[in-house]
Amino acid sequence: GETNRGVAHDKAIAALAGTFRSCEKKGTCIMVKQVKISSFTEVKNIMNAASGCYDDIGVHDAKGSIADAKSILGLMSLDYTKPVMLVSENERELEHVFNAIS
């Protein structure tokens, strides 16, 4: 489902392109990848890839909404007219979801 805006979203906004890594003092790193979604098939590909991931993958739109990448209803609520950001603490799983889009 959808969650509140928070630190992860603020970190995601700082990432304009490519992969962005932000590491907190506690050793937790947040990975961000920006991507342009142009079809419903790509949205389904995000969900299908994320469903196989152990860690959470968030999708943040330019308006500040955040959806769980494993939730098709959450993903459908986002604005895809501008690029969205994929956000996770697991770089390998983030790459897996990113690569499933195209």
Buried (B, 14 or more C-beta within 10 A) or exposed (E): EEBEEEEBBEBBBEBEEEBBEBEEEEEEEBBBBBBEBEEEEBBEBBBBBBEEBEEBBBBBBBEEBBBBBBBBEBBEBBEBEEBBBBBBBBBEBBBBBBEBBE
